[in-house]
Amino acid sequence: MKKLKSKITSKEFDKDFDNGKDMADFLDIKKVKVNKKVQRINIDFPISFIKKIDKEAQLIGVARTALIKMWLAERLERLNAN
């Protein structure tokens, strides 16, 4: 079993992550909960909208679907926080 490194602040973690540092030693994957049950949906978007999504996805280095999922998750978290 891998020993986790000392704790660091979230700012330090974000900075190191953004700089491409391997952050695996700071993560305790035993606590990760994965919801593997999925349901596929289809959404139609105008081409201009898809181009904007693709541009943003490329900027942060993720796939289009990953970006959409991230945005939806962030929105749902904000709604549930209220």
C-alpha positions as CSV (number, residue, x, y, z in Angstrom):
1,M,0.0,0.0,0.0
2,K,1.3,3.4,-1.0
3,K,1.9,5.9,1.8
4,L,0.4,9.3,1.1
5,K,2.6,12.4,1.2
6,S,2.1,15.1,3.8
7,K,-0.9,17.3,3.5
8,I,-0.6,20.5,1.4
9,T,-3.0,23.4,0.9
10,S,-5.5,23.4,-1.9
11,K,-3.7,26.4,-3.5
12,E,-0.4,24.4,-3.5
13,F,-2.2,21.3,-4.9
14,D,-3.8,23.4,-7.6
15,K,-0.6,25.1,-8.5
16,D,1.4,21.9,-8.7
17,F,-1.4,20.2,-10.7
18,D,-1.6,23.1,-13.1
19,N,2.2,22.9,-13.6
20,G,1.9,19.2,-14.6
21,K,3.3,17.7,-11.4
22,D,2.2,14.1,-10.6
23,M,-0.3,14.5,-7.7
24,A,-1.0,10.7,-7.2
25,D,0.9,10.6,-3.9
26,F,-1.5,13.2,-2.4
27,L,-4.7,11.2,-3.3
28,D,-6.3,8.6,-1.2
29,I,-8.2,6.5,-3.8
30,K,-9.7,4.3,-1.1
31,K,-12.2,7.0,-0.5
32,V,-13.2,7.5,-4.2
33,K,-16.8,6.6,-5.0
34,V,-17.5,5.8,-8.6
35,N,-21.0,5.7,-10.0
36,K,-20.7,3.2,-12.9
37,K,-24.3,3.0,-13.8
38,V,-24.9,5.4,-16.7
39,Q,-27.7,6.2,-19.1
40,R,-26.9,7.6,-22.6
41,I,-28.7,10.6,-23.8
42,N,-28.7,12.6,-27.0
43,I,-28.7,16.4,-27.1
44,D,-28.8,18.5,-30.3
45,F,-26.8,21.7,-30.3
46,P,-26.3,24.3,-33.0
47,I,-22.9,23.9,-34.7
48,S,-21.8,27.3,-33.5
49,F,-22.5,26.2,-29.9
50,I,-20.5,23.0,-30.4
51,K,-17.5,25.0,-31.8
52,K,-17.5,27.1,-28.7
53,I,-17.6,24.0,-26.5
54,D,-14.8,22.4,-28.5
55,K,-12.7,25.5,-28.2
56,E,-13.1,25.6,-24.4
57,A,-12.5,21.8,-24.1
58,Q,-9.3,22.2,-26.1
59,L,-8.1,25.0,-23.9
60,I,-8.3,22.9,-20.8
61,G,-7.3,19.6,-22.5
62,V,-10.4,17.5,-22.1
63,A,-12.9,15.9,-24.5
64,R,-16.1,17.7,-25.4
65,T,-18.2,15.2,-23.4
66,A,-16.0,15.5,-20.4
67,L,-16.3,19.3,-20.4
68,I,-20.1,19.1,-20.6
69,K,-20.2,16.6,-17.7
70,M,-17.9,18.9,-15.6
71,W,-20.1,21.9,-16.3
72,L,-23.2,20.0,-15.4
73,A,-21.7,18.6,-12.2
74,E,-20.5,22.1,-11.1
75,R,-24.0,23.5,-11.7
76,L,-25.7,20.7,-9.8
77,E,-23.3,21.1,-6.9
78,R,-24.1,24.8,-6.7
79,L,-27.8,24.1,-6.8
80,N,-27.5,21.5,-4.1
81,A,-25.4,23.8,-1.9
82,N,-28.3,26.3,-1.7
